[in-house]
Amino acid sequence: MDSKPHNKLHIYFLPMMAHGHMIPMVDMARLFSGHGVKVTLILTPLNAILVSKTIERDRELGLEITIRLINFPSAEVGLPEGIENHSSVTSPEMTQKMHKATELLQQPFENLLEEDSPDCLVADMLFPWASDGFQDSEVFILPDLPNKIKMMRLQLPVYIRDGNENNITKLIEKVMESERTSYGVVINSFHELEPAYSELYRKVIGKKVWHVGPVSLCNTDNEDKVCRGSKISMSGHECLTWLDSKKPNLVLYVCFGSLSYFSNIQLLEIAMGLENSGQEFIWVVRKEEKTEEEEDREEWLPEGFEQRLEGKGFIIRGWTPQVLILEHEAVGGFLTHCGWNSMLEGVTAGVPLIAWPLFAEQFYNEKLVTDILRIGIGVGAQEWCRWLDESKIYVNREDIEKAVVQLMLGEEAEEIRSRARALGEMAKKAIQKGGSSYNYLDALL
Ligand code: UDP
């Protein structure tokens, strides 16, 4: 897997906790290691004791073989402490509990996979779940594209990942069919944004293609920009005055489009990440505006957050005039879910981006931003998800803080910013008379 800095093949071995399974798999792992492969054996603590001396000797001989531990959940399934191997089992009930316990190893095992990203996994046949996590975190290169784009399976839409036919796959099939039977395709993009891809697309679908965007630039009047989409919330209006009091490029705008939904614990991570970054920000949260009767304290906000950050952080509950905010000279960064429109509006305003893709085609858009255009950085989102799990943190406060600091202050920030600015200029030129989008529209008409 070429996502890693070293080239040595790294193989995980996951043996079943029974001598007849473990002994040969440990031998097999050592055999591989003797062939110059980096090997990691995944064992529970008591089973590790059985082989640790042998592995230590191998290491002394210069082999790259290590043991990583996962705890055996004896207590959770009602097994006495000290029982982690089928050889210690003395009744059919205990055998049942052993099987239950091994099923519970899936999550901790997947956590290890995520941390280490080995190239290959050899798992005992009695762990049929082991390859699920492995395939999900496997990095692959998208084939036949002008750039070498790497993705993980987990970042693909569920309806593509699971390979099953369902209502969405049927709809997408129909969409593609209608593309095949149409005369051509009108696209909200501009040629200079993605020249190689626009050529490829034209070739692949064999139709006429007109890039006529960025369409948001048709709003020249501030009144139109305010009215775009929905009724602006009270705080949406106030934030523009707030921005007027700020210095150029120092405010981060945080908004995840019109459909995204975050759980309270994920919102809390965002709040802490923003606060710890020390940067000024506007954060749009899709919550109702607080009424007077409502308690001041909201579960998703850390205690005293708004008071502490008064003047430094501005929370908008509801709809914002996004295009106007992005155009404001005080805004110097945009933490976005990479919805195509938001991404393009950020590009048009010449603002560098932090990509936090969530669902739809947003993970592809992230690659455009971070790998191809290099006008932003990723926050580290790993998993495509339309409705985030209420009890799961997808991106933690440390990663959010790190990305914000890197974009607003980091060493590369100035280069990223100047590329973003240059692209913003190209976007504006594209729709002016004689520009590529202007000409495309003329040609189409
Ligand atoms: N938008 C806005 N104010 C908001 C939230 C969103 O004006 O508070 C606009 C944004 O400018 C963009 C659109 O809503 O034009 C969202 O589209 P996008 O493709 O970015 O994301 P989606 O909502 O489809 O996930």
Boltz pocket constraint, residues with backbone or C-beta under 6 A from the ligand:
constraints:
  - pocket:
      binder: B
      contacts: [[A, 228], [A, 229], [A, 255], [A, 256], [A, 257], [A, 258], [A, 259], [A, 260], [A, 284], [A, 318], [A, 319], [A, 320], [A, 321], [A, 322], [A, 323], [A, 338], [A, 339], [A, 340], [A, 341], [A, 342], [A, 343], [A, 345]]
      max_distance: 6.0
